[in-house]
Amino acid sequence: MIHASTALPSSVSTAAAARQRLWVTNAYFAPQPGVLRGLSRAARRGVDVRLLLPAKSDMPILRRAGHGSYAALLASGVRIYEYQPTMLHAKTLVADDWAVMIGSSNLDYRSYYFNAECNVLILDAETGARMAKTYTEDLRHAVEITSEMWRQRPRLKKIGDSLARLLSPLL
């Protein structure tokens, strides 16, 4: 039996294996430290790491908790986009145009440790190409969050994001 605290989430394994591209869409983004490290390491070694996250959420505290990790991700080279038209509920990952993960789990504590959520991993170039195309189409409806933009947000939001990030393990 694998204890939950030592299990390596499949998204972290896929991030470690990616060589060119790692594009993630996630509805509730309050990632555990291992996920943050995996994304950052991939970006630092030259992988095109992009996160497509919601600009609107039915869980504002969870969204703020995710915001608490943006600065570190941006500093490591991860590109972050926020989807604008409506609430985003997709959970997908495309790695190197041949590995695709689709499922119900978010990059948060609850999905990995409490909710027994699952994903399907598809290893197929045609599916990967289709998912990459869909991802780029979705980016047309998103705003890219830059480091400069992130630094310029109001001080009160920065404090709120940091405090919410501390609550991530409970969300």
VOPAGU-2260 file (C-alpha; in pm, 1 decimal, decimal comma):
REM VOPAGU-2260
SITE   aa  ch    i         X         Y         Z
SITE  MET   A    0       0,0       0,0       0,0
SITE  ILE   A    1     126,5     348,9     -88,4
SITE  HIS   A    2      76,1     611,1     177,8
SITE  ALA   A    3     -86,8     925,5      34,7
SITE  SER   A    4     184,9    1156,8     161,0
SITE  THR   A    5     452,2     962,4     -29,6
SITE  ALA   A    6     257,8     894,9    -349,7
SITE  LEU   A    7     396,7    1077,3    -651,4
SITE  PRO   A    8     106,1    1234,7    -841,8
SITE  SER   A    9      94,7    1144,8   -1210,2
SITE  SER   A   10     114,5    1511,7   -1310,4
SITE  VAL   A   11     452,1    1541,8   -1135,8
SITE  SER   A   12     579,4    1230,2   -1313,1
SITE  THR   A   13     462,7    1365,9   -1647,1
SITE  ALA   A   14     623,7    1704,0   -1576,7
SITE  ALA   A   15     952,0    1527,5   -1500,7
SITE  ALA   A   16     931,4    1336,2   -1830,0
SITE  ALA   A   17     836,4    1630,8   -2053,1
SITE  ARG   A   18    1112,5    1749,1   -2286,1
SITE  GLN   A   19     951,3    2018,2   -2503,0
SITE  ARG   A   20     602,2    2108,0   -2389,0
SITE  LEU   A   21     388,0    2078,0   -2077,3
SITE  TRP   A   22      54,6    2253,0   -2111,7
SITE  VAL   A   23    -188,7    2222,8   -1821,7
SITE  THR   A   24    -550,6    2333,2   -1787,2
SITE  ASN   A   25    -680,7    2325,5   -1433,3
SITE  ALA   A   26    -999,3    2446,2   -1268,8
SITE  TYR   A   27    -891,5    2458,1    -904,3
SITE  PHE   A   28    -524,8    2541,5    -872,5
SITE  ALA   A   29    -381,7    2534,1    -521,0
SITE  PRO   A   30     -91,2    2298,9    -585,3
SITE  GLN   A   31     106,6    2108,9    -329,7
SITE  PRO   A   32     481,3    2183,6    -311,0
SITE  GLY   A   33     578,4    1875,9    -516,7
SITE  VAL   A   34     364,5    1992,0    -806,9
SITE  LEU   A   35     512,0    2342,7    -788,2
SITE  ARG   A   36     864,3    2199,9    -789,2
SITE  GLY   A   37     785,2    1973,7   -1084,8
SITE  LEU   A   38     643,3    2258,2   -1293,9
SITE  SER   A   39     928,2    2492,6   -1202,7
SITE  ARG   A   40    1198,6    2234,7   -1273,0
SITE  ALA   A   41    1049,2    2157,5   -1612,2
SITE  ALA   A   42    1041,9    2527,9   -1704,3
SITE  ARG   A   43    1399,7    2582,9   -1583,7
SITE  ARG   A   44    1527,2    2301,0   -1802,3
SITE  GLY   A   45    1368,5    2462,7   -2108,5
SITE  VAL   A   46    1028,0    2293,7   -2129,8
SITE  ASP   A   47     749,1    2526,2   -2250,4
SITE  VAL   A   48     533,0    2509,1   -1935,6
SITE  ARG   A   49     197,1    2682,9   -1953,4
SITE  LEU   A   50     -90,7    2690,2   -1709,4
SITE  LEU   A   51    -440,7    2779,5   -1822,1
SITE  LEU   A   52    -635,9    2865,9   -1509,0
SITE  PRO   A   53    -973,1    3029,0   -1441,2
SITE  ALA   A   54   -1016,3    3404,3   -1413,1
SITE  LYS   A   55   -1352,0    3335,5   -1245,3
SITE  SER   A   56   -1418,8    3071,4    -984,9
SITE  ASP   A   57   -1696,4    2939,8    -767,2
SITE  MET   A   58   -1426,5    2888,7    -499,3
SITE  PRO   A   59   -1263,5    3233,1    -455,7
SITE  ILE   A   60   -1046,0    3128,3    -158,9
SITE  LEU   A   61    -902,9    2841,3    -361,3
SITE  ARG   A   62    -828,6    3074,7    -650,5
SITE  ARG   A   63    -651,4    3313,1    -412,1
SITE  ALA   A   64    -450,4    3021,6    -272,3
SITE  GLY   A   65    -337,4    2942,3    -626,0
SITE  HIS   A   66    -242,3    3305,5    -674,1
SITE  GLY   A   67      -5,0    3262,3    -381,7
SITE  SER   A   68     215,5    3043,1    -604,0
SITE  TYR   A   69     213,3    3259,0    -918,4
SITE  ALA   A   70     522,5    3468,3    -836,4
SITE  ALA   A   71     747,5    3164,5    -787,4
SITE  LEU   A   72     611,8    2993,1   -1098,0
SITE  LEU   A   73     655,0    3304,3   -1311,4
SITE  ALA   A   74    1010,1    3350,2   -1179,3
SITE  SER   A   75    1097,8    2996,1   -1289,0
SITE  GLY   A   76     968,1    3056,6   -1641,6
SITE  VAL   A   77     620,4    2904,1   -1620,0
SITE  ARG   A   78     370,8    3097,8   -1833,6
SITE  ILE   A   79      33,4    3154,1   -1667,1
SITE  TYR   A   80    -289,7    3239,6   -1846,9
SITE  GLU   A   81    -631,0    3312,4   -1698,9
SITE  TYR   A   82    -933,1    3207,7   -1904,6
SITE  GLN   A   83   -1181,0    3496,1   -1932,6
SITE  PRO   A   84   -1518,3    3412,7   -2093,5
SITE  THR   A   85   -1669,1    3181,3   -1834,1
SITE  MET   A   86   -1578,3    2954,5   -1547,5
SITE  LEU   A   87   -1315,8    2703,0   -1653,5
SITE  HIS   A   88   -1368,7    2349,1   -1531,5
SITE  ALA   A   89   -1133,1    2148,1   -1753,9
SITE  LYS   A   90    -851,4    1933,7   -1615,2
SITE  THR   A   91    -608,9    1842,0   -1891,1
SITE  LEU   A   92    -238,7    1808,8   -1952,8
SITE  VAL   A   93     -51,0    1782,3   -2282,8
SITE  ALA   A   94     313,4    1678,4   -2275,1
SITE  ASP   A   95     530,7    1679,4   -2587,5
SITE  ASP   A   96     228,5    1633,9   -2818,0
SITE  TRP   A   97     195,9    1263,7   -2748,3
SITE  ALA   A   98     108,7    1227,3   -2380,5
SITE  VAL   A   99    -231,5    1357,0   -2276,5
SITE  MET   A  100    -392,6    1341,1   -1934,4
SITE  ILE   A  101    -764,4    1408,2   -1894,4
SITE  GLY   A  102    -958,9    1353,0   -1577,9
SITE  SER   A  103   -1126,5    1483,6   -1269,5
SITE  SER   A  104    -828,9    1570,7   -1050,6
SITE  ASN   A  105    -711,1    1923,3    -990,5
SITE  LEU   A  106    -360,8    2021,6    -887,0
SITE  ASP   A  107    -462,3    2056,6    -524,5
SITE  TYR   A  108    -444,1    1861,3    -199,9
SITE  ARG   A  109    -806,1    1747,7    -201,8
SITE  SER   A  110    -787,0    1580,6    -542,7
SITE  TYR   A  111    -476,9    1382,9    -451,4
SITE  TYR   A  112    -542,6    1291,1     -91,2
SITE  PHE   A  113    -914,3    1306,4     -13,8
SITE  ASN   A  114   -1139,1    1292,1    -320,5
SITE  ALA   A  115   -1009,9     973,7    -487,0
SITE  GLU   A  116   -1014,0    1150,7    -822,3
SITE  CYS   A  117    -856,6     997,0   -1126,3
SITE  ASN   A  118    -718,6    1071,0   -1470,3
SITE  VAL   A  119    -666,1     877,2   -1787,7
SITE  LEU   A  120    -326,2     894,3   -1955,4
SITE  ILE   A  121    -336,4     864,8   -2333,4
SITE  LEU   A  122     -10,5     804,0   -2518,7
SITE  ASP   A  123     -95,8     891,3   -2878,4
SITE  ALA   A  124      47,9    1153,7   -3114,9
SITE  GLU   A  125    -283,7    1220,9   -3292,3
SITE  THR   A  126    -468,2    1278,7   -2965,1
SITE  GLY   A  127    -178,6    1492,8   -2841,4
SITE  ALA   A  128    -188,7    1710,0   -3153,8
SITE  ARG   A  129    -565,3    1758,2   -3120,3
SITE  MET   A  130    -536,8    1851,0   -2753,3
SITE  ALA   A  131    -251,4    2094,6   -2826,4
SITE  LYS   A  132    -467,0    2259,8   -3094,4
SITE  THR   A  133    -759,6    2289,1   -2852,4
SITE  TYR   A  134    -527,8    2434,1   -2589,8
SITE  THR   A  135    -400,2    2705,9   -2825,6
SITE  GLU   A  136    -760,1    2788,9   -2920,2
SITE  ASP   A  137    -846,9    2826,6   -2551,4
SITE  LEU   A  138    -548,5    3058,2   -2502,0
SITE  ARG   A  139    -711,5    3303,9   -2743,9
SITE  HIS   A  140    -972,3    3361,2   -2472,9
SITE  ALA   A  141    -720,8    3407,2   -2193,6
SITE  VAL   A  142    -502,1    3684,1   -2057,1
SITE  GLU   A  143    -137,7    3604,9   -1992,4
SITE  ILE   A  144     -21,8    3698,1   -1644,4
SITE  THR   A  145     328,3    3843,4   -1664,0
SITE  SER   A  146     576,4    3891,0   -1380,6
SITE  GLU   A  147     551,1    4267,6   -1416,9
SITE  MET   A  148     171,7    4259,2   -1408,1
SITE  TRP   A  149     183,3    4032,0   -1104,9
SITE  ARG   A  150     422,2    4258,6    -913,6
SITE  GLN   A  151     199,3    4560,2    -975,2
SITE  ARG   A  152    -118,1    4420,4    -819,4
SITE  PRO   A  153    -237,5    4593,8    -501,5
SITE  ARG   A  154     -55,8    4517,9    -176,4
SITE  LEU   A  155    -377,1    4399,5      -8,8
SITE  LYS   A  156    -423,1    4134,5    -280,3
SITE  LYS   A  157     -63,8    4018,9    -232,4
SITE  ILE   A  158    -121,6    3975,3     139,8
SITE  GLY   A  159    -453,7    3796,9      82,3
SITE  ASP   A  160    -294,6    3561,1    -171,4
SITE  SER   A  161     -13,0    3475,5      68,8
SITE  LEU   A  162    -253,1    3407,2     353,5
SITE  ALA   A  163    -479,6    3195,4     132,5
SITE  ARG   A  164    -175,8    2997,8      14,7
SITE  LEU   A  165    -111,9    2898,8     375,9
SITE  LEU   A  166    -458,4    2741,1     379,2
SITE  SER   A  167    -393,7    2530,1      66,9
SITE  PRO   A  168    -356,5    2199,3     253,6
SITE  LEU   A  169    -704,0    2250,6     398,6
SITE  LEU   A  170    -878,5    2347,1      75,7
